[in-house]
Amino acid sequence: MSDKKDTKAPKQGVGAVAIKAIKDGKNNEETLAVVKAQFPDAKTSLASINWYRNKIRADGDKTVKTARELKAAEKKKKAKDDPLA
């Protein structure tokens, strides 16, 4: 037997990657792109990402915005950046 400890980082699954992206402030489309980049064969959809977002909020982290709140903020930002749009 070896006294060496396994120094590999624990593997992250789709859920861990999605939750991290959501907590980093990404919207559902951006989060899905991050997940697909790391797990190209995953069958993750926007509905899956929204489920993770809602689960985070249901678990008590109300700092995570809903998909609807994010879309409204993006729309408001676009209008502010381009008043002719």
VMD Tcl script that builds the backbone (N, CA, C; Angstrom):
set m [mol new atoms 255]
animate dup $m
set s [atomselect $m all]
$s set {name element resname resid chain x y z} {
  {N N MET 1 A 0.823 -1.196 0.000}
  {CA C MET 1 A 0.000 0.000 0.000}
  {C C MET 1 A 0.855 1.243 0.000}
  {N N SER 2 A 0.342 2.245 -0.605}
  {CA C SER 2 A 1.072 3.502 -0.707}
  {C C SER 2 A 0.549 4.490 0.331}
  {N N ASP 3 A 1.450 5.260 0.903}
  {CA C ASP 3 A 1.056 6.285 1.862}
  {C C ASP 3 A 0.674 7.586 1.167}
  {N N LYS 4 A 0.852 7.596 -0.154}
  {CA C LYS 4 A 0.511 8.787 -0.927}
  {C C LYS 4 A -0.997 8.994 -0.918}
  {N N LYS 5 A -1.383 10.226 -0.709}
  {CA C LYS 5 A -2.807 10.544 -0.775}
  {C C LYS 5 A -3.135 10.997 -2.184}
  {N N ASP 6 A -4.338 10.712 -2.601}
  {CA C ASP 6 A -4.780 11.132 -3.919}
  {C C ASP 6 A -4.902 12.652 -3.930}
  {N N THR 7 A -4.150 13.305 -4.782}
  {CA C THR 7 A -4.144 14.771 -4.815}
  {C C THR 7 A -5.037 15.339 -5.909}
  {N N LYS 8 A -5.784 14.498 -6.581}
  {CA C LYS 8 A -6.689 14.981 -7.624}
  {C C LYS 8 A -7.819 15.781 -6.990}
  {N N ALA 9 A -8.230 16.808 -7.695}
  {CA C ALA 9 A -9.377 17.589 -7.241}
  {C C ALA 9 A -10.629 16.753 -7.457}
  {N N PRO 10 A -11.609 16.941 -6.605}
  {CA C PRO 10 A -12.845 16.175 -6.813}
  {C C PRO 10 A -13.490 16.557 -8.139}
  {N N LYS 11 A -14.079 15.582 -8.791}
  {CA C LYS 11 A -14.733 15.846 -10.075}
  {C C LYS 11 A -15.995 16.651 -9.844}
  {N N GLN 12 A -16.220 17.564 -10.755}
  {CA C GLN 12 A -17.439 18.354 -10.705}
  {C C GLN 12 A -18.406 17.830 -11.744}
  {N N GLY 13 A -19.648 17.754 -11.373}
  {CA C GLY 13 A -20.671 17.334 -12.309}
  {C C GLY 13 A -21.356 18.539 -12.933}
  {N N VAL 14 A -22.317 18.252 -13.767}
  {CA C VAL 14 A -23.079 19.298 -14.452}
  {C C VAL 14 A -23.702 20.249 -13.434}
  {N N GLY 15 A -24.284 19.690 -12.382}
  {CA C GLY 15 A -24.961 20.520 -11.379}
  {C C GLY 15 A -24.026 21.498 -10.702}
  {N N ALA 16 A -22.851 21.038 -10.313}
  {CA C ALA 16 A -21.889 21.914 -9.638}
  {C C ALA 16 A -21.438 23.043 -10.561}
  {N N VAL 17 A -21.209 22.710 -11.828}
  {CA C VAL 17 A -20.786 23.726 -12.802}
  {C C VAL 17 A -21.915 24.736 -13.026}
  {N N ALA 18 A -23.131 24.244 -13.165}
  {CA C ALA 18 A -24.282 25.128 -13.387}
  {C C ALA 18 A -24.498 26.051 -12.185}
  {N N ILE 19 A -24.440 25.503 -10.993}
  {CA C ILE 19 A -24.659 26.301 -9.783}
  {C C ILE 19 A -23.587 27.378 -9.647}
  {N N LYS 20 A -22.347 27.031 -9.934}
  {CA C LYS 20 A -21.266 28.016 -9.843}
  {C C LYS 20 A -21.491 29.150 -10.842}
  {N N ALA 21 A -21.858 28.808 -12.069}
  {CA C ALA 21 A -22.097 29.835 -13.089}
  {C C ALA 21 A -23.271 30.731 -12.701}
  {N N ILE 22 A -24.326 30.127 -12.169}
  {CA C ILE 22 A -25.492 30.904 -11.738}
  {C C ILE 22 A -25.102 31.851 -10.607}
  {N N LYS 23 A -24.355 31.344 -9.629}
  {CA C LYS 23 A -23.929 32.187 -8.503}
  {C C LYS 23 A -22.938 33.262 -8.934}
  {N N ASP 24 A -22.260 33.044 -10.059}
  {CA C ASP 24 A -21.350 34.054 -10.609}
  {C C ASP 24 A -22.106 35.136 -11.383}
  {N N GLY 25 A -23.440 35.012 -11.459}
  {CA C GLY 25 A -24.262 36.053 -12.075}
  {C C GLY 25 A -24.606 35.832 -13.533}
  {N N LYS 26 A -24.320 34.666 -14.061}
  {CA C LYS 26 A -24.624 34.399 -15.467}
  {C C LYS 26 A -26.124 34.130 -15.634}
  {N N ASN 27 A -26.657 34.504 -16.802}
  {CA C ASN 27 A -28.059 34.197 -17.077}
  {C C ASN 27 A -28.163 32.743 -17.534}
  {N N ASN 28 A -29.357 32.281 -17.799}
  {CA C ASN 28 A -29.547 30.861 -18.134}
  {C C ASN 28 A -28.826 30.466 -19.415}
  {N N GLU 29 A -28.853 31.326 -20.436}
  {CA C GLU 29 A -28.200 31.007 -21.702}
  {C C GLU 29 A -26.685 30.918 -21.521}
  {N N GLU 30 A -26.127 31.862 -20.772}
  {CA C GLU 30 A -24.683 31.851 -20.517}
  {C C GLU 30 A -24.289 30.633 -19.684}
  {N N THR 31 A -25.115 30.301 -18.699}
  {CA C THR 31 A -24.850 29.136 -17.849}
  {C C THR 31 A -24.879 27.862 -18.678}
  {N N LEU 32 A -25.859 27.748 -19.565}
  {CA C LEU 32 A -25.944 26.566 -20.424}
  {C C LEU 32 A -24.698 26.457 -21.303}
  {N N ALA 33 A -24.214 27.576 -21.814}
  {CA C ALA 33 A -23.005 27.565 -22.649}
  {C C ALA 33 A -21.796 27.075 -21.851}
  {N N VAL 34 A -21.685 27.494 -20.591}
  {CA C VAL 34 A -20.581 27.044 -19.737}
  {C C VAL 34 A -20.668 25.531 -19.519}
  {N N VAL 35 A -21.873 25.049 -19.221}
  {CA C VAL 35 A -22.073 23.616 -18.982}
  {C C VAL 35 A -21.749 22.821 -20.241}
  {N N LYS 36 A -22.263 23.284 -21.389}
  {CA C LYS 36 A -22.026 22.567 -22.651}
  {C C LYS 36 A -20.545 22.569 -23.037}
  {N N ALA 37 A -19.821 23.628 -22.668}
  {CA C ALA 37 A -18.388 23.683 -22.966}
  {C C ALA 37 A -17.633 22.609 -22.182}
  {N N GLN 38 A -18.054 22.368 -20.949}
  {CA C GLN 38 A -17.372 21.372 -20.122}
  {C C GLN 38 A -17.926 19.964 -20.301}
  {N N PHE 39 A -19.199 19.883 -20.674}
  {CA C PHE 39 A -19.858 18.584 -20.847}
  {C C PHE 39 A -20.605 18.587 -22.181}
  {N N PRO 40 A -19.882 18.483 -23.291}
  {CA C PRO 40 A -20.521 18.603 -24.605}
  {C C PRO 40 A -21.579 17.529 -24.896}
  {N N ASP 41 A -21.482 16.379 -24.252}
  {CA C ASP 41 A -22.448 15.311 -24.503}
  {C C ASP 41 A -23.638 15.337 -23.534}
  {N N ALA 42 A -23.636 16.286 -22.615}
  {CA C ALA 42 A -24.716 16.369 -21.623}
  {C C ALA 42 A -26.024 16.763 -22.310}
  {N N LYS 43 A -27.095 16.280 -21.775}
  {CA C LYS 43 A -28.419 16.600 -22.328}
  {C C LYS 43 A -29.066 17.742 -21.550}
  {N N THR 44 A -28.246 18.594 -21.006}
  {CA C THR 44 A -28.721 19.727 -20.223}
  {C C THR 44 A -29.435 20.721 -21.124}
  {N N SER 45 A -30.557 21.247 -20.639}
  {CA C SER 45 A -31.347 22.205 -21.412}
  {C C SER 45 A -31.538 23.483 -20.587}
  {N N LEU 46 A -32.152 24.474 -21.203}
  {CA C LEU 46 A -32.465 25.701 -20.460}
  {C C LEU 46 A -33.402 25.401 -19.286}
  {N N ALA 47 A -34.275 24.436 -19.469}
  {CA C ALA 47 A -35.175 24.054 -18.374}
  {C C ALA 47 A -34.366 23.501 -17.193}
  {N N SER 48 A -33.327 22.735 -17.493}
  {CA C SER 48 A -32.468 22.199 -16.434}
  {C C SER 48 A -31.780 23.325 -15.678}
  {N N ILE 49 A -31.260 24.286 -16.421}
  {CA C ILE 49 A -30.565 25.414 -15.803}
  {C C ILE 49 A -31.534 26.201 -14.938}
  {N N ASN 50 A -32.731 26.415 -15.433}
  {CA C ASN 50 A -33.734 27.140 -14.647}
  {C C ASN 50 A -34.085 26.368 -13.382}
  {N N TRP 51 A -34.105 25.040 -13.458}
  {CA C TRP 51 A -34.377 24.213 -12.282}
  {C C TRP 51 A -33.298 24.458 -11.223}
  {N N TYR 52 A -32.027 24.465 -11.643}
  {CA C TYR 52 A -30.941 24.731 -10.694}
  {C C TYR 52 A -31.091 26.121 -10.081}
  {N N ARG 53 A -31.432 27.110 -10.913}
  {CA C ARG 53 A -31.613 28.485 -10.413}
  {C C ARG 53 A -32.715 28.515 -9.348}
  {N N ASN 54 A -33.827 27.874 -9.627}
  {CA C ASN 54 A -34.940 27.858 -8.670}
  {C C ASN 54 A -34.595 27.070 -7.411}
  {N N LYS 55 A -33.826 26.001 -7.559}
  {CA C LYS 55 A -33.416 25.209 -6.397}
  {C C LYS 55 A -32.525 26.033 -5.474}
  {N N ILE 56 A -31.596 26.785 -6.037}
  {CA C ILE 56 A -30.722 27.639 -5.232}
  {C C ILE 56 A -31.571 28.622 -4.430}
  {N N ARG 57 A -32.539 29.234 -5.094}
  {CA C ARG 57 A -33.408 30.205 -4.416}
  {C C ARG 57 A -34.277 29.525 -3.358}
  {N N ALA 58 A -34.779 28.344 -3.675}
  {CA C ALA 58 A -35.620 27.615 -2.715}
  {C C ALA 58 A -34.818 27.190 -1.488}
  {N N ASP 59 A -33.527 26.948 -1.683}
  {CA C ASP 59 A -32.657 26.573 -0.573}
  {C C ASP 59 A -32.261 27.776 0.278}
  {N N GLY 60 A -32.755 28.956 -0.084}
  {CA C GLY 60 A -32.573 30.124 0.765}
  {C C GLY 60 A -31.641 31.196 0.238}
  {N N ASP 61 A -31.014 31.000 -0.898}
  {CA C ASP 61 A -30.100 32.016 -1.437}
  {C C ASP 61 A -30.878 32.956 -2.345}
  {N N LYS 62 A -31.457 33.978 -1.743}
  {CA C LYS 62 A -32.278 34.929 -2.504}
  {C C LYS 62 A -31.431 35.978 -3.220}
  {N N THR 63 A -30.090 35.893 -3.082}
  {CA C THR 63 A -29.226 36.822 -3.815}
  {C C THR 63 A -29.164 36.446 -5.290}
  {N N VAL 64 A -29.515 35.208 -5.605}
  {CA C VAL 64 A -29.554 34.755 -7.000}
  {C C VAL 64 A -30.854 35.263 -7.617}
  {N N LYS 65 A -30.718 35.991 -8.709}
  {CA C LYS 65 A -31.898 36.562 -9.362}
  {C C LYS 65 A -32.623 35.500 -10.174}
  {N N THR 66 A -33.926 35.695 -10.333}
  {CA C THR 66 A -34.697 34.804 -11.190}
  {C C THR 66 A -34.351 35.095 -12.639}
  {N N ALA 67 A -34.679 34.181 -13.522}
  {CA C ALA 67 A -34.432 34.381 -14.953}
  {C C ALA 67 A -35.175 35.626 -15.438}
  {N N ARG 68 A -36.373 35.833 -14.935}
  {CA C ARG 68 A -37.178 36.990 -15.340}
  {C C ARG 68 A -36.515 38.292 -14.881}
  {N N GLU 69 A -35.978 38.303 -13.663}
  {CA C GLU 69 A -35.287 39.497 -13.157}
  {C C GLU 69 A -34.036 39.798 -13.988}
  {N N LEU 70 A -33.307 38.757 -14.370}
  {CA C LEU 70 A -32.103 38.951 -15.183}
  {C C LEU 70 A -32.446 39.530 -16.554}
  {N N LYS 71 A -33.506 39.015 -17.174}
  {CA C LYS 71 A -33.909 39.511 -18.496}
  {C C LYS 71 A -34.335 40.977 -18.420}
  {N N ALA 72 A -35.068 41.327 -17.358}
  {CA C ALA 72 A -35.511 42.709 -17.191}
  {C C ALA 72 A -34.309 43.633 -16.995}
  {N N ALA 73 A -33.326 43.185 -16.217}
  {CA C ALA 73 A -32.122 43.992 -15.981}
  {C C ALA 73 A -31.324 44.167 -17.275}
  {N N GLU 74 A -31.223 43.106 -18.076}
  {CA C GLU 74 A -30.504 43.198 -19.357}
  {C C GLU 74 A -31.206 44.159 -20.310}
  {N N LYS 75 A -32.536 44.086 -20.339}
  {CA C LYS 75 A -33.313 44.958 -21.213}
  {C C LYS 75 A -33.140 46.420 -20.785}
  {N N LYS 76 A -33.159 46.654 -19.478}
  {CA C LYS 76 A -32.998 47.998 -18.948}
  {C C LYS 76 A -31.602 48.539 -19.258}
  {N N LYS 77 A -30.595 47.679 -19.140}
  {CA C LYS 77 A -29.215 48.077 -19.426}
  {C C LYS 77 A -29.050 48.436 -20.903}
  {N N LYS 78 A -29.651 47.640 -21.790}
  {CA C LYS 78 A -29.578 47.915 -23.226}
  {C C LYS 78 A -30.226 49.274 -23.544}
  {N N ALA 79 A -31.372 49.519 -22.917}
  {CA C ALA 79 A -32.071 50.782 -23.160}
  {C C ALA 79 A -31.243 51.963 -22.661}
  {N N LYS 80 A -30.547 51.767 -21.563}
  {CA C LYS 80 A -29.716 52.839 -21.014}
  {C C LYS 80 A -28.494 53.065 -21.897}
  {N N ASP 81 A -27.889 51.994 -22.387}
  {CA C ASP 81 A -26.699 52.099 -23.220}
  {C C ASP 81 A -27.005 52.639 -24.611}
  {N N ASP 82 A -28.190 52.353 -25.141}
  {CA C ASP 82 A -28.563 52.791 -26.483}
  {C C ASP 82 A -29.966 53.403 -26.438}
  {N N PRO 83 A -30.053 54.690 -26.185}
  {CA C PRO 83 A -31.378 55.325 -26.036}
  {C C PRO 83 A -32.212 55.319 -27.310}
  {N N LEU 84 A -31.603 55.035 -28.457}
  {CA C LEU 84 A -32.361 54.999 -29.713}
  {C C LEU 84 A -32.951 53.625 -30.006}
  {N N ALA 85 A -32.618 52.637 -29.206}
  {CA C ALA 85 A -33.092 51.270 -29.462}
  {C C ALA 85 A -34.533 51.111 -29.078}
}
mol reanalyze $m
mol bondsrecalc $m
mol representation Tube
mol addrep $m
